[in-house]
Amino acid sequence: MKKNITRIFLSIFLFILLLGIGFSSSIGEAFSYKLNKTVNGNILYVGGTGPGNYSDIQEAIDNAENGDTIFVYIGDYPADIVVDKSIILIGENREKTIIQDASDGIFVFADKVTITNFTITHCGGFWDKAGILIRSNDNTICYNNIVNNGVLNGIYLEFASFNNVFSNLIENCQYNGIKLAYSNYNNISGNMISTNNGMGIIFHDSSNNNILLNTISQSYWGGIQIYDNSNNNLLYHNNLIENEIDNGYDICGNVWDNGAEGNYWDDYSGVDNDGDGIGDTPYIIDGNTTNDNYPLMNIYEIPSTPTINGPINGKTDEIYDYTFSTTDPNSDDIFYYIEWGDNSNSGWIGPYQSGSEIELQHSWSEKGTKLITARAKDTNGLLGFSNTIEVYIPKNNVNYNLLCKWFFERFLLFEKLLLLF
């Protein structure tokens, strides 16, 4: 029965993925190249029970044929996965289907591969290693979390062209968020790239790429950096926020606006006297080659950071109410993902109306300081920034009156002795 339900889910998911249904018109701007996938192959399963299920992702890939789909159930799986066939690789749950603990997460060198709905974490190699490393063409990498990895890139495209990379969360990698080297005609859109120790996005010898609708923040070595024969790249509707050294750097010939709107730069010092949301003077990009002629005055598209309201002190095993709210600049509906600080989470819940307040309840069974973290995304899949509050749960106080009553009921002699004094 579960496998039949899974087949229905896969059919609907793949139909939506292949036709692009559900994306906003703005995200649709990034898809100038049609996906060339098929759903006519077999479906292989990993992590399930019964005949036809594999325990290891690599084993399933090794037994797959071009055009097959591999569905991976919730669980933890070893990384260093090599994809050498044109397959669709889908996780059951983005946050709970986890690939971890190796040098590379996933290495793709076949064309026409789709990878979606995984968390890739605790991997770490050096220099050319990555959460997802692509050395092929016409692939789709979407709706993945690439978080908390060692000395590697989040997503690395090398000698890779005509790929679509969208709606991924790339956080806390020890090197770059996304790196392109010798890679052309790729679409990079709608990704949340934050708190990485290298650059947010870096180019080497890569041209004619579209970089749209990404949010790049708190990158230690800079936001978007373009070097070495990287020309004719189009970059607009990106948010560049609190990146160290500089938000943008370009020594080549690239276009940082679409002729009417550019990017949001949190360090832009210009004004908007006519109130059209566009800065009256260009944003000067380091590197002395080009400017953003139409810098945005406000963050583009993504939902606001959620507010979290509720008690910050409590007791174990008591139920507490917390409210969450966020708004979307386009009034799109909102989904929430709440982590409670005790290895439990809400999953993506919603949709809720933009600006509405939702109430959730939670209790903690163990004492300590708990971190409630909330993140929002809109119905187009654009992620906003997360917000966190601390809740202190001390050990339950001992009721000394009840303790004394219990003691004297069992040891009546002590009570009589006390009465003598």
GUZA-572043 format. One record per residue (C-alpha): chain; x, y, z. Coordinates in nm, 4 decimals. Example, Ala and Ser with C-alpha at 12.3 -4.5 7.8 and 13.67 -1.06 7.14 Angstrom:
2
[zalo "A", [1.2300, -0.4500, 0.7800]]
[zalo "A", [1.3670, -0.1060, 0.7140]]
// end
This chain:
421
[zalo "A", [0.0000, 0.0000, 0.0000]]
[zalo "A", [0.2787, 0.2423, 0.0941]]
[zalo "A", [0.4574, 0.1748, -0.2323]]
[zalo "A", [0.1405, 0.2489, -0.4311]]
[zalo "A", [0.0978, 0.5799, -0.2487]]
[zalo "A", [0.4627, 0.6577, -0.3155]]
[zalo "A", [0.4154, 0.5882, -0.6875]]
[zalo "A", [0.1232, 0.8329, -0.6978]]
[zalo "A", [0.3305, 1.0940, -0.5163]]
[zalo "A", [0.6214, 1.0452, -0.7548]]
[zalo "A", [0.4019, 1.0763, -1.0609]]
[zalo "A", [0.2531, 1.4044, -0.9395]]
[zalo "A", [0.5910, 1.5387, -0.8257]]
[zalo "A", [0.7677, 1.4552, -1.1485]]
[zalo "A", [0.4847, 1.5978, -1.3583]]
[zalo "A", [0.5079, 1.9262, -1.1696]]
[zalo "A", [0.8889, 1.9252, -1.1847]]
[zalo "A", [0.9071, 1.8611, -1.5554]]
[zalo "A", [0.6415, 2.1121, -1.6580]]
[zalo "A", [0.7498, 2.3832, -1.4163]]
[zalo "A", [0.3999, 2.4203, -1.2671]]
[zalo "A", [0.3925, 2.6149, -0.9413]]
[zalo "A", [0.6832, 2.8478, -1.0112]]
[zalo "A", [0.6239, 3.2198, -1.0174]]
[zalo "A", [0.6752, 3.4090, -1.3393]]
[zalo "A", [0.9882, 3.5613, -1.1894]]
[zalo "A", [1.1462, 3.2240, -1.1198]]
[zalo "A", [1.0332, 3.1141, -1.4632]]
[zalo "A", [1.2646, 3.3764, -1.6107]]
[zalo "A", [1.5527, 3.1491, -1.5136]]
[zalo "A", [1.4367, 2.8595, -1.7289]]
[zalo "A", [1.5452, 2.9411, -2.0799]]
[zalo "A", [1.6425, 2.5772, -2.1281]]
[zalo "A", [1.3773, 2.3041, -2.1185]]
[zalo "A", [1.4356, 2.0081, -1.8929]]
[zalo "A", [1.4806, 1.6978, -2.1008]]
[zalo "A", [1.3810, 1.4205, -1.8608]]
[zalo "A", [1.1668, 1.1098, -1.8926]]
[zalo "A", [0.9410, 0.9373, -1.6419]]
[zalo "A", [0.9099, 0.6220, -1.8514]]
[zalo "A", [1.1804, 0.4292, -1.6670]]
[zalo "A", [1.1530, 0.2042, -1.3636]]
[zalo "A", [1.1255, 0.3219, -1.0020]]
[zalo "A", [1.3824, 0.1835, -0.7592]]
[zalo "A", [1.3486, 0.2276, -0.3806]]
[zalo "A", [1.6114, 0.2805, -0.1123]]
[zalo "A", [1.5565, 0.2383, 0.2612]]
[zalo "A", [1.2195, 0.0645, 0.2413]]
[zalo "A", [1.1231, -0.2946, 0.3098]]
[zalo "A", [1.0286, -0.5830, 0.0885]]
[zalo "A", [1.1533, -0.6973, -0.2509]]
[zalo "A", [1.2977, -0.4393, -0.4852]]
[zalo "A", [1.4308, -0.2150, -0.2061]]
[zalo "A", [1.7966, -0.1293, -0.1616]]
[zalo "A", [1.9670, -0.0335, 0.1640]]
[zalo "A", [2.2266, 0.1872, -0.0061]]
[zalo "A", [2.1802, 0.4726, -0.2558]]
[zalo "A", [2.4941, 0.3832, -0.4491]]
[zalo "A", [2.3804, 0.0237, -0.4870]]
[zalo "A", [2.0511, 0.1419, -0.6363]]
[zalo "A", [2.2332, 0.3715, -0.8797]]
[zalo "A", [2.4642, 0.0893, -0.9839]]
[zalo "A", [2.1592, -0.1239, -1.0668]]
[zalo "A", [1.9615, 0.1518, -1.2397]]
[zalo "A", [1.9319, 0.2248, -1.6094]]
[zalo "A", [1.9166, 0.5587, -1.7893]]
[zalo "A", [1.5714, 0.7092, -1.7378]]
[zalo "A", [1.5026, 0.5366, -1.4043]]
[zalo "A", [1.3842, 0.7104, -1.0876]]
[zalo "A", [1.5351, 0.6298, -0.7474]]
[zalo "A", [1.3150, 0.7155, -0.4492]]
[zalo "A", [1.4966, 0.7320, -0.1130]]
[zalo "A", [1.2977, 0.6927, 0.2089]]
[zalo "A", [1.3656, 0.8973, 0.5233]]
[zalo "A", [1.6916, 0.7933, 0.6866]]
[zalo "A", [2.0659, 0.8521, 0.7091]]
[zalo "A", [2.2824, 0.7404, 0.4166]]
[zalo "A", [2.6566, 0.7487, 0.3456]]
[zalo "A", [2.7858, 1.0139, 0.1061]]
[zalo "A", [3.0488, 0.9883, -0.1716]]
[zalo "A", [2.7683, 0.8961, -0.4110]]
[zalo "A", [2.8599, 0.8777, -0.7790]]
[zalo "A", [2.5842, 0.9347, -1.0345]]
[zalo "A", [2.6961, 0.8034, -1.3726]]
[zalo "A", [2.3527, 0.7515, -1.5312]]
[zalo "A", [2.0714, 0.9807, -1.6434]]
[zalo "A", [1.8395, 0.9257, -1.3471]]
[zalo "A", [1.6029, 1.1141, -1.1186]]
[zalo "A", [1.7105, 1.0893, -0.7520]]
[zalo "A", [1.4415, 1.1985, -0.5031]]
[zalo "A", [1.4388, 1.2030, -0.1227]]
[zalo "A", [1.1165, 1.1368, 0.0669]]
[zalo "A", [1.1628, 1.4362, 0.2980]]
[zalo "A", [1.3996, 1.7272, 0.2427]]
[zalo "A", [1.4984, 1.7599, 0.6089]]
[zalo "A", [1.4969, 1.3923, 0.7031]]
[zalo "A", [1.6509, 1.2190, 0.4011]]
[zalo "A", [2.0122, 1.2795, 0.4936]]
[zalo "A", [2.3351, 1.2136, 0.3032]]
[zalo "A", [2.6366, 1.2623, 0.5285]]
[zalo "A", [2.9886, 1.1890, 0.6509]]
[zalo "A", [3.2240, 1.1652, 0.3541]]
[zalo "A", [3.4416, 1.3747, 0.1220]]
[zalo "A", [3.1911, 1.4598, -0.1534]]
[zalo "A", [2.8204, 1.4438, -0.0960]]
[zalo "A", [2.7073, 1.3592, -0.4507]]
[zalo "A", [2.9302, 1.3557, -0.7600]]
[zalo "A", [2.7406, 1.3883, -1.0908]]
[zalo "A", [2.9120, 1.3162, -1.4219]]
[zalo "A", [2.6178, 1.1888, -1.6268]]
[zalo "A", [2.3973, 1.4292, -1.8231]]
[zalo "A", [2.0254, 1.4825, -1.7590]]
[zalo "A", [2.0270, 1.4019, -1.3862]]
[zalo "A", [1.7775, 1.5425, -1.1342]]
[zalo "A", [1.8642, 1.5547, -0.7618]]
[zalo "A", [1.5987, 1.6872, -0.5256]]
[zalo "A", [1.4704, 1.6762, -0.1676]]
[zalo "A", [1.7849, 1.5827, 0.0306]]
[zalo "A", [1.9907, 1.7218, 0.3172]]
[zalo "A", [2.3636, 1.6885, 0.2567]]
[zalo "A", [2.5659, 1.7501, 0.5713]]
[zalo "A", [2.8895, 1.6799, 0.7593]]
[zalo "A", [3.0883, 1.6142, 0.4460]]
[zalo "A", [3.4359, 1.7576, 0.4050]]
[zalo "A", [3.7129, 1.7339, 0.1505]]
[zalo "A", [3.9453, 1.9955, 0.0085]]
[zalo "A", [3.9455, 2.2426, -0.2802]]
[zalo "A", [3.7415, 2.0663, -0.5499]]
[zalo "A", [3.5093, 1.8814, -0.3136]]
[zalo "A", [3.1433, 1.9710, -0.2784]]
[zalo "A", [2.8083, 1.8874, -0.1329]]
[zalo "A", [2.7033, 1.8349, -0.4954]]
[zalo "A", [2.9803, 1.8329, -0.7579]]
[zalo "A", [2.8659, 1.8489, -1.1220]]
[zalo "A", [3.0888, 1.7714, -1.4206]]
[zalo "A", [2.8181, 1.7211, -1.6820]]
[zalo "A", [2.5354, 1.9008, -1.8603]]
[zalo "A", [2.1574, 1.9557, -1.8554]]
[zalo "A", [2.1061, 1.8585, -1.4918]]
[zalo "A", [1.8561, 1.9880, -1.2348]]
[zalo "A", [1.9547, 2.0412, -0.8707]]
[zalo "A", [1.6645, 2.1736, -0.6637]]
[zalo "A", [1.5030, 2.1781, -0.3184]]
[zalo "A", [1.8052, 2.0474, -0.1278]]
[zalo "A", [1.9646, 2.1539, 0.2012]]
[zalo "A", [2.3449, 2.1646, 0.1838]]
[zalo "A", [2.4390, 2.2629, 0.5370]]
[zalo "A", [2.7118, 2.2335, 0.8004]]
[zalo "A", [2.9821, 2.0884, 0.5803]]
[zalo "A", [3.3605, 2.0956, 0.6094]]
[zalo "A", [3.6197, 2.2401, 0.3740]]
[zalo "A", [3.4224, 2.2256, 0.0497]]
[zalo "A", [3.1839, 2.4103, -0.1784]]
[zalo "A", [2.8100, 2.3797, -0.1394]]
[zalo "A", [2.7466, 2.3213, -0.5109]]
[zalo "A", [3.0374, 2.3124, -0.7561]]
[zalo "A", [2.9878, 2.3219, -1.1341]]
[zalo "A", [3.3081, 2.2396, -1.3223]]
[zalo "A", [3.3072, 2.1942, -1.7006]]
[zalo "A", [2.9288, 2.1895, -1.6628]]
[zalo "A", [2.6770, 2.3712, -1.8838]]
[zalo "A", [2.3008, 2.4082, -1.9353]]
[zalo "A", [2.2246, 2.3142, -1.5731]]
[zalo "A", [1.9404, 2.4451, -1.3554]]
[zalo "A", [2.0224, 2.5017, -0.9863]]
[zalo "A", [1.7297, 2.6475, -0.7943]]
[zalo "A", [1.5618, 2.6704, -0.4518]]
[zalo "A", [1.8470, 2.5130, -0.2544]]
[zalo "A", [1.9511, 2.6127, 0.0974]]
[zalo "A", [2.3298, 2.6383, 0.1269]]
[zalo "A", [2.4486, 2.7325, 0.4760]]
[zalo "A", [2.7574, 2.7000, 0.6961]]
[zalo "A", [2.9912, 2.5482, 0.4401]]
[zalo "A", [3.3581, 2.6082, 0.5100]]
[zalo "A", [3.4254, 2.7251, 0.1546]]
[zalo "A", [3.2038, 2.8750, -0.1179]]
[zalo "A", [2.8278, 2.8514, -0.1480]]
[zalo "A", [2.8225, 2.7959, -0.5267]]
[zalo "A", [3.1308, 2.7804, -0.7487]]
[zalo "A", [3.1355, 2.7827, -1.1297]]
[zalo "A", [3.4548, 2.6986, -1.3170]]
[zalo "A", [3.4670, 2.6541, -1.6968]]
[zalo "A", [3.0872, 2.6352, -1.6879]]
[zalo "A", [2.8516, 2.8201, -1.9223]]
[zalo "A", [2.4802, 2.8730, -1.9881]]
[zalo "A", [2.3682, 2.7693, -1.6405]]
[zalo "A", [2.0672, 2.9064, -1.4497]]
[zalo "A", [2.1219, 2.9712, -1.0788]]
[zalo "A", [1.8004, 3.1004, -0.9200]]
[zalo "A", [1.6090, 3.1257, -0.5943]]
[zalo "A", [1.8822, 2.9826, -0.3704]]
[zalo "A", [1.9390, 3.0892, -0.0093]]
[zalo "A", [2.3178, 3.1098, 0.0375]]
[zalo "A", [2.4181, 3.2156, 0.3871]]
[zalo "A", [2.6998, 3.2118, 0.6454]]
[zalo "A", [2.9565, 3.0342, 0.4298]]
[zalo "A", [3.3264, 3.0904, 0.4987]]
[zalo "A", [3.4273, 3.1565, 0.1372]]
[zalo "A", [3.2311, 3.3473, -0.1282]]
[zalo "A", [2.8583, 3.3250, -0.1769]]
[zalo "A", [2.8913, 3.2649, -0.5539]]
[zalo "A", [3.2246, 3.2650, -0.7378]]
[zalo "A", [3.3013, 3.2449, -1.1128]]
[zalo "A", [3.6201, 3.1362, -1.2886]]
[zalo "A", [3.6246, 3.1164, -1.6698]]
[zalo "A", [3.2449, 3.0883, -1.6817]]
[zalo "A", [3.0233, 3.2904, -1.9152]]
[zalo "A", [2.6614, 3.3369, -2.0256]]
[zalo "A", [2.5132, 3.2257, -1.6943]]
[zalo "A", [2.1911, 3.3643, -1.5413]]
[zalo "A", [2.2102, 3.4481, -1.1680]]
[zalo "A", [1.8629, 3.5509, -1.0508]]
[zalo "A", [1.6572, 3.5716, -0.7302]]
[zalo "A", [1.9303, 3.4424, -0.4993]]
[zalo "A", [1.9829, 3.5706, -0.1456]]
[zalo "A", [2.3520, 3.5792, -0.0523]]
[zalo "A", [2.4340, 3.6860, 0.3014]]
[zalo "A", [2.7152, 3.6820, 0.5571]]
[zalo "A", [2.9746, 3.5256, 0.3287]]
[zalo "A", [3.3160, 3.5713, 0.4835]]
[zalo "A", [3.5088, 3.6460, 0.1617]]
[zalo "A", [3.2380, 3.8304, -0.0302]]
[zalo "A", [2.8971, 3.7969, -0.1918]]
[zalo "A", [2.9342, 3.7433, -0.5692]]
[zalo "A", [3.2907, 3.7365, -0.7082]]
[zalo "A", [3.3659, 3.7180, -1.0839]]
[zalo "A", [3.7170, 3.6463, -1.2141]]
[zalo "A", [3.9164, 3.5228, -1.5139]]
[zalo "A", [3.7435, 3.5380, -1.8512]]
[zalo "A", [3.3900, 3.5244, -1.7113]]
[zalo "A", [3.1800, 3.7406, -1.9419]]
[zalo "A", [2.8213, 3.8043, -2.0473]]
[zalo "A", [2.6751, 3.6745, -1.7236]]
[zalo "A", [2.3385, 3.8275, -1.6305]]
[zalo "A", [2.2802, 3.9025, -1.2606]]
[zalo "A", [1.9701, 4.0737, -1.1240]]
[zalo "A", [1.6974, 4.0466, -0.8576]]
[zalo "A", [1.9545, 3.9065, -0.6138]]
[zalo "A", [1.9794, 4.0149, -0.2493]]
[zalo "A", [2.3323, 4.0840, -0.1216]]
[zalo "A", [2.3362, 4.1359, 0.2536]]
[zalo "A", [2.6124, 4.1688, 0.5148]]
[zalo "A", [2.8825, 3.9975, 0.3121]]
[zalo "A", [3.2348, 4.0623, 0.4361]]
[zalo "A", [3.4953, 4.2426, 0.2209]]
[zalo "A", [3.2406, 4.3320, -0.0497]]
[zalo "A", [2.8967, 4.2366, -0.1748]]
[zalo "A", [3.0078, 4.2221, -0.5375]]
[zalo "A", [3.3349, 4.2048, -0.7320]]
[zalo "A", [3.3726, 4.1864, -1.1105]]
[zalo "A", [3.6862, 4.2264, -1.3216]]
[zalo "A", [3.5150, 4.1080, -1.6402]]
[zalo "A", [3.2291, 4.2334, -1.8583]]
[zalo "A", [2.8966, 4.1305, -1.7027]]
[zalo "A", [2.5468, 4.2766, -1.6733]]
[zalo "A", [2.4113, 4.3464, -1.3240]]
[zalo "A", [2.0581, 4.4604, -1.4155]]
[zalo "A", [1.7896, 4.3808, -1.6731]]
[zalo "A", [1.7656, 4.7353, -1.8030]]
[zalo "A", [1.4971, 4.8313, -1.5513]]
[zalo "A", [1.5815, 4.6638, -1.2186]]
[zalo "A", [1.9019, 4.5366, -1.0636]]
[zalo "A", [1.9911, 4.3845, -0.7281]]
[zalo "A", [1.9463, 4.4754, -0.3630]]
[zalo "A", [2.2720, 4.5842, -0.1946]]
[zalo "A", [2.2552, 4.6467, 0.1774]]
[zalo "A", [2.5520, 4.8873, 0.1559]]
[zalo "A", [2.4003, 5.1043, -0.1201]]
[zalo "A", [2.4157, 5.4666, -0.0026]]
[zalo "A", [2.2082, 5.6288, -0.2772]]
[zalo "A", [1.8579, 5.7713, -0.2520]]
[zalo "A", [1.5259, 5.7183, -0.4275]]
[zalo "A", [1.3775, 6.0652, -0.4685]]
[zalo "A", [1.0959, 5.9599, -0.7026]]
[zalo "A", [0.9864, 5.6675, -0.4835]]
[zalo "A", [0.9897, 5.4054, -0.7594]]
[zalo "A", [1.1951, 5.1582, -0.5533]]
[zalo "A", [1.5047, 5.2056, -0.7717]]
[zalo "A", [1.8115, 5.3996, -0.6583]]
[zalo "A", [1.8707, 5.7263, -0.8452]]
[zalo "A", [2.2433, 5.6568, -0.8895]]
[zalo "A", [2.4229, 5.3333, -0.9889]]
[zalo "A", [2.5760, 5.0945, -0.7386]]
[zalo "A", [2.9509, 5.0835, -0.8045]]
[zalo "A", [3.0763, 4.7251, -0.8141]]
[zalo "A", [3.4342, 4.6648, -0.7057]]
[zalo "A", [3.6685, 4.5650, -0.9852]]
[zalo "A", [3.6279, 4.8863, -1.1878]]
[zalo "A", [3.4509, 4.7305, -1.4834]]
[zalo "A", [3.0743, 4.7652, -1.4401]]
[zalo "A", [2.7865, 4.8932, -1.2270]]
[zalo "A", [2.4366, 4.7986, -1.1236]]
[zalo "A", [2.2516, 5.0826, -1.2939]]
[zalo "A", [1.9180, 5.0169, -1.1229]]
[zalo "A", [1.9890, 4.9110, -0.7630]]
[zalo "A", [1.6847, 4.8077, -0.5620]]
[zalo "A", [1.5973, 4.9988, -0.2474]]
[zalo "A", [1.4295, 4.6993, -0.0781]]
[zalo "A", [1.5016, 4.3283, -0.0431]]
[zalo "A", [1.3581, 4.1490, -0.3433]]
[zalo "A", [1.0778, 3.8923, -0.3182]]
[zalo "A", [1.1693, 3.6786, -0.0148]]
[zalo "A", [0.9443, 3.6550, 0.2945]]
[zalo "A", [1.0367, 3.8615, 0.5991]]
[zalo "A", [1.2143, 3.7018, 0.8950]]
[zalo "A", [0.9490, 3.5336, 1.1135]]
[zalo "A", [0.8589, 3.6767, 1.4518]]
[zalo "A", [0.8412, 3.4303, 1.7421]]
[zalo "A", [0.6408, 3.5141, 2.0545]]
[zalo "A", [0.5952, 3.3016, 2.3640]]
[zalo "A", [0.7462, 3.2238, 2.7043]]
[zalo "A", [1.1243, 3.2105, 2.7318]]
[zalo "A", [1.1205, 3.0232, 3.0638]]
[zalo "A", [0.9307, 2.7071, 3.1449]]
[zalo "A", [0.9219, 2.3650, 3.3056]]
[zalo "A", [0.9636, 2.0177, 3.1671]]
[zalo "A", [0.6496, 1.8423, 3.0456]]
[zalo "A", [0.4438, 2.1631, 3.0482]]
[zalo "A", [0.2712, 2.2630, 2.7235]]
[zalo "A", [0.3405, 2.6181, 2.6022]]
[zalo "A", [0.1881, 2.8274, 2.3250]]
[zalo "A", [0.4056, 3.0049, 2.0666]]
[zalo "A", [0.2933, 3.2333, 1.7855]]
[zalo "A", [0.4720, 3.2895, 1.4547]]
[zalo "A", [0.4148, 3.5473, 1.1845]]
[zalo "A", [0.5800, 3.6712, 0.8666]]
[zalo "A", [0.4845, 3.8693, 0.5591]]
[zalo "A", [0.5589, 3.8227, 0.1916]]
[zalo "A", [0.6306, 4.1268, -0.0306]]
[zalo "A", [0.3949, 3.9890, -0.2978]]
[zalo "A", [0.1317, 3.8743, -0.0450]]
[zalo "A", [0.2017, 3.5122, -0.1410]]
[zalo "A", [0.0953, 3.2486, 0.1099]]
[zalo "A", [0.3550, 3.1285, 0.3585]]
[zalo "A", [0.4865, 2.7927, 0.4788]]
[zalo "A", [0.6729, 2.7586, 0.8103]]
[zalo "A", [0.9403, 2.5198, 0.9320]]
[zalo "A", [0.9869, 2.5188, 1.3099]]
[zalo "A", [1.2690, 2.3444, 1.4985]]
[zalo "A", [1.2085, 2.3136, 1.8725]]
[zalo "A", [1.5613, 2.2516, 1.9964]]
[zalo "A", [1.4977, 1.8921, 2.1036]]
[zalo "A", [1.5516, 1.7078, 1.7736]]
[zalo "A", [1.1878, 1.7583, 1.6770]]
[zalo "A", [1.0419, 1.9851, 1.4107]]
[zalo "A", [0.7110, 2.0762, 1.2552]]
[zalo "A", [0.8052, 1.9907, 0.8988]]
[zalo "A", [0.6834, 2.2425, 0.6416]]
[zalo "A", [0.3354, 2.3446, 0.7523]]
[zalo "A", [0.0884, 2.5680, 0.5711]]
[zalo "A", [0.0116, 2.7469, 0.3561]]
[zalo "A", [-0.0965, 3.0428, 0.5695]]
[zalo "A", [-0.1980, 3.3888, 0.4588]]
[zalo "A", [0.0830, 3.6434, 0.4517]]
[zalo "A", [0.0817, 3.8485, 0.7722]]
[zalo "A", [-0.1435, 3.6110, 0.9635]]
[zalo "A", [-0.0426, 3.4800, 1.3045]]
[zalo "A", [-0.0256, 3.1064, 1.3650]]
[zalo "A", [-0.0143, 2.9367, 1.7041]]
[zalo "A", [0.1680, 2.6133, 1.7838]]
[zalo "A", [0.2146, 2.4246, 2.1092]]
[zalo "A", [0.5190, 2.2428, 2.2378]]
[zalo "A", [0.6607, 2.0865, 2.5525]]
[zalo "A", [1.0106, 1.9726, 2.6440]]
[zalo "A", [1.0854, 1.6545, 2.8362]]
[zalo "A", [1.4428, 1.7463, 2.9296]]
[zalo "A", [1.5884, 2.0487, 3.1035]]
[zalo "A", [1.8316, 2.2920, 2.9434]]
[zalo "A", [1.8385, 2.5876, 2.7055]]
[zalo "A", [1.6275, 2.5170, 2.3963]]
[zalo "A", [1.6545, 2.7046, 2.0674]]
[zalo "A", [1.3314, 2.7600, 1.8757]]
[zalo "A", [1.4179, 2.8326, 1.5116]]
[zalo "A", [1.1614, 2.9414, 1.2535]]
[zalo "A", [1.2052, 2.9781, 0.8769]]
[zalo "A", [0.9470, 3.0810, 0.6178]]
[zalo "A", [0.9134, 3.0201, 0.2456]]
[zalo "A", [0.6485, 3.1407, 0.0034]]
[zalo "A", [0.4400, 2.9327, -0.2344]]
[zalo "A", [0.7034, 2.9858, -0.5046]]
[zalo "A", [0.9693, 2.8155, -0.2912]]
[zalo "A", [1.1652, 3.1318, -0.2056]]
[zalo "A", [1.3233, 3.0978, 0.1388]]
[zalo "A", [1.3519, 3.3789, 0.3908]]
[zalo "A", [1.5958, 3.4232, 0.6774]]
[zalo "A", [1.5511, 3.2187, 0.9935]]
[zalo "A", [1.4893, 3.3587, 1.3408]]
[zalo "A", [1.5817, 3.1973, 1.6738]]
[zalo "A", [1.4861, 3.2513, 2.0386]]
[zalo "A", [1.6149, 3.0781, 2.3532]]
[zalo "A", [1.3853, 2.9059, 2.6003]]
[zalo "A", [1.5253, 2.8018, 2.9375]]
[zalo "A", [1.3776, 2.4852, 3.0872]]
[zalo "A", [1.5205, 2.4275, 3.4374]]
[zalo "A", [1.4746, 2.1082, 3.6311]]
[zalo "A", [1.1309, 2.0904, 3.7944]]
[zalo "A", [1.1354, 2.2300, 4.1486]]
[zalo "A", [1.0862, 1.9790, 4.4283]]
[zalo "A", [0.7627, 2.0263, 4.6244]]
[zalo "A", [0.9031, 2.0071, 4.9771]]
[zalo "A", [0.5592, 1.9987, 5.1474]]
[zalo "A", [0.4638, 1.6881, 4.9507]]
[zalo "A", [0.8065, 1.5384, 5.0147]]
[zalo "A", [0.7751, 1.5896, 5.3916]]
[zalo "A", [0.4229, 1.4432, 5.3948]]
[zalo "A", [0.5460, 1.1364, 5.2078]]
[zalo "A", [0.8402, 1.0980, 5.4475]]
[zalo "A", [0.6427, 1.1209, 5.7715]]
[zalo "A", [0.3680, 0.8892, 5.6434]]
[zalo "A", [0.6314, 0.6224, 5.6106]]
[zalo "A", [0.8432, 0.7084, 5.9142]]
[zalo "A", [0.5964, 0.7987, 6.1923]]
[zalo "A", [0.8669, 0.7710, 6.4616]]
[zalo "A", [1.0496, 1.0742, 6.3228]]
[zalo "A", [0.7332, 1.2823, 6.3429]]
[zalo "A", [0.6813, 1.1841, 6.7121]]
[zalo "A", [1.0415, 1.2672, 6.7932]]
[zalo "A", [1.0073, 1.6121, 6.6330]]
[zalo "A", [0.7018, 1.6820, 6.8482]]
[zalo "A", [0.9157, 1.6384, 7.1622]]
[zalo "A", [1.1218, 1.9450, 7.0748]]
// end
